[in-house]
Amino acid sequence: MPHSTPNLWPEAIRLDVKTPYAMLKEQVETLSTTTKGVLEGSIERTLTRPDHVQLKLWVAAPALNYKHLVLSATYRKRLPYPVTVAAECYKVQGLVGENLHGSRTAANPEAFQKLLREILVSPEVEAVLLSLIARSNDPSDTEFTDSGPEGGPDAEPGMPESPSPEPPSAGQ
């Protein structure tokens, strides 16, 4: 009687696994289609340390020349899971009212997709999307149009730019 070898590998192993980049790319395409090009998504991919990749998901309103950072996702260069995701909806209030960086970690594609859904349907993202669509639909609303992303080019989701250091006092 032949002896069968038990499969001790995780049941989650399958061949249709997507990277965080691939899932974000699908959402970029879906946003443009859903809004008929009024809003466009883009992904910025950078090497943050010798062995880490950071993806930033931006939503842009071309009519306003404006883009907004929705989330950042960071993972090891050769291993996209686990992936750590930072977003405005994950920020927490500090003791003196400042916003502190908030993030979640996804160990696998299903967990990342769940976090992505949570972020994209969050009240914070919904407000940004509806605001950008409303302003894009109103050609007379140019009073506050600017060309830079909220919080500066390197701001993390929910993180204001660092304040300038205090100048030394005369007695120092």
N, C-alpha and C positions, 0 to 999 in steps of 0.2 A: 504494500500500500504506500503510494507516494506521500511524502511528508510536505505539507504546504508551509511556506514561510509566512509568518504574520507580517502585515504591513504596519509598522510602528510609526510611520510618518504622519504629520498632521492631516486631518481630513480636508482642510482648507486648501491643500495643494491642488492647483488647476492651471490651465494654460491661458486663460483669458484675463490675466492680471494686468492692470494698467498702472503706470507711474503717476505720481501727483501731477507732473507736467501734462500728461495726456488728458487727465480728468479736467484740469483747468482749461486746457485748450478747447475741449468740448464745450465748456461753459462760456468761453469767449465767443465762440461761433453762435451758440444759442442766444446770447444776449443781443448780438448784432441782428440776428434774424427776427427775434421777438420784437425789438424796437425799430425795425425797418431802417437800421443804420443811424437812428437818432443818438443812440449810445453805442460805444464800441469798447470792447475789452482788449487788454493787452497783457502780456506776461513778460516780465523782466527777469532774466536768469543771470545770476552772478555767482562767482566763486567767492565765498566769504572767508574761508580759511583754506589752507592747502587741501583739506579733505571734506569740505562742506559746500553745499549748493544752497542758494536762497532764491526762491521764486517769489516775485511780487505780482499780485493781480491788481491791475488798475482798471478803472472804468473811466472812459473819456467821453466828453460831450464835444464833438468837433465844432459845432456851431458856436460854442462858448470859448473854444481854445482852452479847455480846462480838463484836468484829470484828477481822480480821487483814488487813493490807495485803499483797497478793500481788505486785503490780507497779505501776510507773508508766510511762506512755508519753508522750513529749513530741514535738510537731511544730509546724511553722509553721501559723498560723491558717488560711491559705488553701490550703496545700499539705500534706496529711497524710502525704506521703512525701517524703523519708525520715523515719522515726520512730525515736526513740531510746528503748530500753526498759531500765529498771533493775529488778532483782529480787534477792532474797536469794541465789538460786543463782548469781548472777554476782559476788558479793562476793569480794574477795581479801584474804588476810592481809597486814597491814602488818609492818614490821620488828620492832615491839614487841608484836605480837599483836593490835592493834586491827583492826577490820574497815574496809576501805576500800570506797567506793562502786564498784560494778561495773555496766557497762551494755553493751548491744550496739545496733547500728543496723541497721535494715531499710530497704532502698532501695525496696521494692515490696511489694504485698500478699502475695505468696507467701513472701517472706522474713519478713514480720511473722508470718504464720501459723506458720511454722516455729519462730520464737522463742517464740511463744505456746504452742505444743505443748511445746517444750523446758521452759518454765517450769512449765506446769500438770502435767506428769508428773515433775517433778524430785523428788528425795527430800525436799527441804525442804517443798514444797507438800503432798506426799503425807502427810508426818508431821503437818502442821497439820490437814489435812482429817480424817484418821483420829482424831487427838486430839480435835478438836471434836465429831465424831460420837460417839466413845466417851463423852465427858463429857456430851453432850446426852442420851445413852441411860441415864445413871446419875443419877437424881434426887437421890441422896444425895451426889453430888459437887458440893457448893456451896462448899467451903472456900476455893477460890481464884478464885471468880467475881468479875469486875470489869466495869466498864462501858466502860473506855477501850480504844482500840486499842493494840497492842503498840508500845512505843517512843514513845508520845505522838501527838497528832493530826497533827503535821506530819512525822513520821519517814518517811524514804524506805526502800524495801525494803532490808533488811540493814544499815541505818544506825542506830546507837543515837543517842539524843538527845545533843546537845552537853553536855559537863559544864559546870557553873557555873564562871565565871572564879574564879581564886584570889583571895582577898582580899589587898590589899597588906600587906606585912610592915610592922612598926612603924618600920623604918629608911627606908622610902620616902616 
